[in-house]
Structure formats: C-alpha cells, structure tokens
Amino acid sequence: MHRSKVPLTMWFHAAYLVSTITPGISAKQLQRQLGLSSYQTAYTMLHKLSGVAQVDETYIGGQKPGKPGRGAAGKMLVAGAAEIRNDKVVRIRLRLIPNASAPTLTAFVKDNVESGATIVTDDWSGYNGLSGAGYRHHVDAPALVNIHRIFSNLKAWLLGTHHGAVRRQHIQAYLNEYTFRFNRRKTPMAAFQTALGLASQRLGPTYKGLTGVAKGTGKWTHPNQRGEGKTKAKAKAKSGAKTQRKDTRKSSPSLIEEVLDWLMGKE
C-alpha cells in the first residue's frame, strides 16, 4: 500500500473481499467489485493482498541418448514452488516427483502452498486442477522467471559443489539442503542455530541406513520425499519409519548455547 494512488478505503474493501469470499476472487472480479477502470491495478492489488507462488517443474541429470524433454531417459523430475513478494523470492520448496500428472502436482502444491494463494504456472495440463483445489490459478509462462532462476542456480550448485554426482536415491536430501540454505541465506547465524537444533532433536541416518536406501531396502526415507522409492520392501520401509520416530530426542538448548559461546570466544 505504500505510495499507492489507490484510496485506503478501497484497500480495506479489497482486503475484505479477498479474505471473506470462500472460493477466492480473481483480478477481473476484484476489478468489477471495486469499480476500477484498470485491470492492471486490480491485478497488482490482488497480488499484494494475497500470497503469490510460482510453481514449475524441471529435469535434473546429464545428457543421455534417447528421448529429450519430458520423459527423457535417466532424468529426475523436480517440482519447485517459490513464494514471491515485491517481485523477489522469499522462500522456496523443492521435491523429487515421480511424474508431472495432475494428482502429483496438485499434491505438491497442497503440501507447500497455503490454500487461497495465487499460483502462477505455465499452461501444462497437470496444473488444471489447482482452481478446484482452492487456489487462484493464473497461467503466465513468461512470468516464471523467479522459479526458473532457482532451478538454474540449483543445477549450477549440484554441478559445482557436488560435480553432478547425485543419485536418485539421495536427490531429495540435496534438494532439502539447497532449500535450507536458500531460505536462510540472509541470516547465516540463524541457519547455524537451526542446524544445531535439528541435530540435538533427531538422530540422522547411519551410513548403513543411507546405503540401504541405495540398495532399495527402505532403511531410511529422506524428509519431504513423497511418491518415490516405493520398492518391494514396503514393510521394511514402514519399520524404518518407526525406527526414525523412536530416535527422536529431546531438545538440548544448553548444548546450542555452549557451542555459540565457544564460537563467540573464538572471534
């Protein structure tokens, strides 16, 4: 609203409409309700009053002989969502997905984007169900520059830091790490404290557990992984999940404080 030429009373009216209409409201409907002559003004107001997320998918993996594009051999399909504020990315979510079907993409959006938000995607048919799932769906492929930049930087990070040696069994762990780093890029000390907090509350996988994932025994499931790694050892995967829950520890803030004090003393 800062430095806006739209009257404050109209902003209140728009906020009331956005927050109280159960199925949501489109920019065109908002324009009619407010009596605005400019669609662009209504579109901008709607985006400022409601959350906006860009959602897309990308393939990760080196070049291999065979079919290019969707369904390419040896590629891993990753879905991404980027929260946008003032044309800048605030937070991201990334997940390895088995396919780009409507049920898969809708489930990804539901898990990561608040209901009622505006979702901007390309014209892929897999996103057609978002409007019926409680989102304001807007098709605008040229506007997806932010999520495309995230994908580009992710691939550069995988290639530069890990030399592209990333296997399907563990790709979600790398996606989680990149998401963690990106979402805390402006507060490195907070990221450090969060990492210590996670380490004090949960036991991570053992080397045997990680290699079990590669062998398909389902000994460990990376957080945020869904719809992947379903092997014949389904029962073992469930027992592995129970083991993870048993490994939960109580938080130890005193340990975090001791490490922080030690680091401060080193400076």
C-alpha positions as CSV (number, residue, x, y, z in Angstrom):
1,M,0.0,0.0,0.0
2,H,3.0,2.3,0.4
3,R,3.0,5.2,-2.1
4,S,-0.2,3.8,-3.7
5,K,-2.6,6.1,-5.5
6,V,-5.5,3.9,-4.6
7,P,-7.5,5.3,-1.6
8,L,-7.0,3.5,1.7
9,T,-10.8,2.8,1.9
10,M,-10.6,0.9,-1.4
11,W,-7.6,-1.2,0.0
12,F,-9.8,-2.1,3.0
13,H,-12.7,-3.1,0.7
14,A,-10.3,-5.2,-1.4
15,A,-8.8,-6.9,1.7
16,Y,-12.3,-7.7,2.9
17,L,-13.3,-9.3,-0.4
18,V,-10.0,-11.3,-0.6
19,S,-10.3,-12.6,2.9
20,T,-14.0,-13.4,3.1
21,I,-15.0,-14.9,-0.2
22,T,-14.6,-18.7,0.3
23,P,-13.6,-19.8,-3.2
24,G,-11.3,-16.8,-3.7
25,I,-11.6,-14.0,-6.1
26,S,-9.9,-13.3,-9.5
27,A,-8.4,-10.0,-10.5
28,K,-11.3,-9.5,-13.0
29,Q,-13.9,-10.0,-10.3
30,L,-12.0,-7.7,-8.0
31,Q,-11.9,-5.0,-10.7
32,R,-15.7,-5.2,-11.1
33,Q,-16.4,-5.2,-7.4
34,L,-14.2,-2.2,-6.7
35,G,-15.3,-0.3,-9.9
36,L,-11.7,0.0,-11.1
37,S,-11.1,1.1,-14.7
38,S,-7.7,-0.6,-14.9
39,Y,-7.3,-4.4,-14.7
40,Q,-3.6,-3.9,-14.0
41,T,-4.5,-2.1,-10.8
42,A,-6.8,-4.8,-9.6
43,Y,-4.2,-7.5,-10.5
44,T,-1.5,-5.7,-8.6
45,M,-3.8,-5.1,-5.5
46,L,-4.8,-8.8,-5.5
47,H,-1.1,-9.9,-5.6
48,K,-0.2,-7.6,-2.8
49,L,-3.1,-8.7,-0.6
50,S,-2.7,-12.4,-1.2
51,G,0.2,-14.8,-1.3
52,V,1.7,-15.4,-4.8
53,A,3.7,-18.5,-5.6
54,Q,5.3,-19.5,-8.9
55,V,5.2,-23.3,-9.5
56,D,7.0,-25.3,-12.2
57,E,9.0,-28.5,-12.8
58,T,12.4,-29.2,-14.2
59,Y,14.6,-32.2,-15.1
60,I,17.9,-32.8,-13.4
61,G,20.6,-35.1,-14.9
62,G,23.2,-35.2,-17.5
63,Q,22.7,-35.6,-21.2
64,K,22.0,-39.2,-22.3
65,P,21.0,-40.8,-25.5
66,G,17.2,-41.1,-26.1
67,K,14.1,-39.0,-25.9
68,P,14.7,-35.3,-24.9
69,G,12.3,-33.1,-22.8
70,R,9.5,-34.7,-20.8
71,G,10.1,-38.4,-20.2
72,A,13.8,-38.1,-21.0
73,A,15.8,-41.2,-20.1
74,G,17.9,-41.0,-16.9
75,K,16.4,-37.7,-15.8
76,M,14.9,-36.8,-12.4
77,L,11.8,-34.7,-12.3
78,V,11.8,-32.0,-9.6
79,A,8.9,-29.7,-8.7
80,G,9.5,-26.3,-7.3
81,A,7.5,-23.6,-5.6
82,A,8.7,-20.0,-5.0
83,E,6.9,-17.5,-2.8
84,I,7.1,-14.1,-4.4
85,R,6.9,-10.7,-2.6
86,N,7.6,-7.5,-4.4
87,D,9.0,-9.4,-7.4
88,K,11.5,-11.2,-5.2
89,V,11.8,-14.8,-4.0
90,V,11.2,-15.1,-0.3
91,R,11.1,-18.9,0.3
92,I,11.2,-22.0,-1.9
93,R,10.2,-25.6,-1.7
94,L,11.6,-28.4,-3.8
95,R,10.6,-32.1,-4.2
96,L,11.5,-35.0,-6.3
97,I,8.3,-36.2,-8.0
98,P,7.6,-39.4,-10.0
99,N,5.7,-37.7,-12.8
100,A,4.1,-34.4,-13.9
101,S,0.5,-35.6,-13.6
102,A,-2.3,-33.5,-12.2
103,P,-2.6,-35.6,-8.9
104,T,1.1,-35.4,-8.3
105,L,1.4,-31.6,-8.9
106,T,-1.7,-30.8,-7.0
107,A,-0.5,-32.8,-4.0
108,F,2.8,-31.0,-4.2
109,V,1.1,-27.6,-4.2
110,K,-1.3,-28.6,-1.3
111,D,1.7,-29.7,0.8
112,N,3.7,-26.5,0.3
113,V,1.4,-23.6,-0.6
114,E,-1.4,-22.2,1.7
115,S,-4.9,-22.6,0.4
116,G,-6.3,-19.5,-1.3
117,A,-3.0,-18.2,-2.6
118,T,-2.4,-17.2,-6.2
119,I,-0.5,-19.8,-8.1
120,V,1.3,-18.8,-11.3
121,T,2.2,-21.6,-13.7
122,D,2.7,-22.4,-17.4
123,D,0.0,-23.9,-19.5
124,W,0.9,-27.6,-18.7
125,S,-2.3,-29.6,-18.2
126,G,-1.1,-31.0,-14.9
127,Y,-1.9,-27.7,-13.2
128,N,-5.6,-27.6,-14.4
129,G,-6.9,-28.9,-11.1
130,L,-5.5,-26.1,-8.9
131,S,-8.5,-23.9,-9.2
132,G,-10.7,-26.7,-8.0
133,A,-8.3,-27.3,-5.1
134,G,-8.9,-23.8,-3.6
135,Y,-6.2,-21.8,-5.4
136,R,-6.4,-18.8,-7.7
137,H,-4.7,-20.3,-10.7
138,H,-3.1,-17.8,-13.2
139,V,-1.4,-19.1,-16.4
140,D,1.6,-16.9,-17.3
141,A,4.6,-18.8,-18.5
142,P,6.8,-15.6,-19.3
143,A,6.3,-14.5,-15.6
144,L,8.1,-17.6,-14.2
145,V,11.5,-16.0,-14.3
146,N,12.0,-16.4,-10.5
147,I,11.4,-20.1,-10.3
148,H,13.4,-20.7,-13.4
149,R,16.3,-18.8,-11.8
150,I,16.0,-21.0,-8.8
151,F,16.2,-24.1,-11.0
152,S,19.2,-22.7,-12.8
153,N,21.1,-21.9,-9.6
154,L,20.2,-25.4,-8.2
155,K,21.7,-27.1,-11.2
156,A,24.8,-24.9,-11.0
157,W,25.1,-25.8,-7.3
158,L,24.8,-29.5,-7.9
159,L,27.3,-29.4,-10.7
160,G,29.8,-27.0,-9.0
161,T,29.7,-28.3,-5.4
162,H,28.8,-32.0,-6.0
163,H,30.2,-32.3,-9.6
164,G,26.8,-33.7,-10.7
165,A,27.4,-37.0,-8.8
166,V,23.8,-37.1,-7.4
167,R,21.8,-40.3,-7.4
168,R,18.0,-40.6,-7.4
169,Q,18.0,-42.3,-4.1
170,H,19.5,-39.3,-2.4
171,I,18.4,-36.3,-4.6
172,Q,15.8,-35.3,-2.0
173,A,18.5,-34.8,0.6
174,Y,20.3,-32.4,-1.7
175,L,17.1,-30.6,-2.5
176,N,16.4,-30.2,1.2
177,E,19.9,-28.8,1.8
178,Y,19.6,-26.3,-1.1
179,T,16.2,-25.3,0.2
180,F,17.6,-24.9,3.8
181,R,20.5,-22.8,2.6
182,F,18.4,-20.6,0.3
183,N,15.6,-19.8,2.8
184,R,18.2,-18.7,5.4
185,R,20.6,-17.0,3.0
186,K,20.2,-13.7,4.7
187,T,20.5,-15.0,8.3
188,P,23.5,-17.4,8.4
189,M,23.7,-17.4,12.2
190,A,20.0,-18.4,12.4
191,A,20.8,-21.2,9.9
192,F,23.6,-22.3,12.2
193,Q,21.3,-22.3,15.2
194,T,18.6,-24.2,13.4
195,A,21.1,-26.9,12.2
196,L,22.3,-27.4,15.8
197,G,18.7,-27.6,17.0
198,L,17.9,-30.2,14.4
199,A,21.0,-32.2,15.4
200,S,20.0,-32.1,19.0
201,Q,16.4,-33.2,18.5
202,R,16.8,-36.1,16.0
203,L,19.2,-38.8,15.1
204,G,20.2,-38.8,11.5
205,P,20.7,-41.9,9.4
206,T,23.7,-44.2,9.8
207,Y,25.9,-45.0,6.9
208,K,24.3,-48.4,6.8
209,G,20.9,-46.8,6.6
210,L,21.9,-44.5,3.8
211,T,23.4,-47.3,1.8
212,G,20.2,-49.3,2.4
213,V,18.3,-46.6,0.5
214,A,20.6,-47.2,-2.5
215,K,20.0,-50.9,-2.3
216,G,16.2,-50.5,-2.1
217,T,15.8,-51.9,1.4
218,G,13.9,-48.8,2.6
219,K,16.1,-48.3,5.7
220,W,15.8,-44.5,5.5
221,T,13.5,-42.0,3.9
222,H,14.7,-38.5,3.3
223,P,12.4,-35.8,4.7
224,N,9.9,-34.3,2.2
225,Q,10.2,-37.3,0.0
226,R,6.9,-38.5,-1.3
227,G,5.8,-40.8,-4.1
228,E,9.4,-42.0,-4.7
229,G,11.3,-45.1,-3.7
230,K,8.3,-47.5,-3.4
231,T,10.0,-50.9,-3.6
232,K,9.0,-54.4,-2.9
233,A,10.4,-53.9,0.6
234,K,7.3,-51.8,1.6
235,A,7.1,-53.4,5.1
236,K,10.7,-52.7,5.7
237,A,10.2,-49.1,4.8
238,K,7.4,-48.8,7.3
239,S,9.5,-50.4,10.0
240,G,12.3,-48.0,9.1
241,A,10.0,-45.0,9.6
242,K,9.1,-46.4,13.0
243,T,12.7,-46.6,13.9
244,Q,13.2,-42.9,12.9
245,R,10.4,-41.9,15.3
246,K,11.9,-43.8,18.1
247,D,15.2,-42.0,17.5
248,T,13.6,-38.6,18.4
249,R,15.5,-36.8,21.1
250,K,14.5,-34.1,23.5
251,S,15.9,-30.7,22.5
252,S,19.1,-29.6,24.2
253,P,19.2,-25.8,24.2
254,S,22.1,-25.8,26.6
255,L,24.3,-27.6,24.0
256,I,23.5,-24.9,21.4
257,E,24.3,-22.2,23.9
258,E,27.6,-23.8,24.8
259,V,28.7,-24.1,21.2
260,L,27.6,-20.5,20.5
261,D,29.5,-19.2,23.5
262,W,32.6,-21.1,22.3
263,L,32.3,-19.6,18.8
264,M,31.9,-16.1,20.2
265,G,35.0,-16.6,22.3
266,K,36.9,-17.7,19.2
267,E,36.2,-14.3,17.4
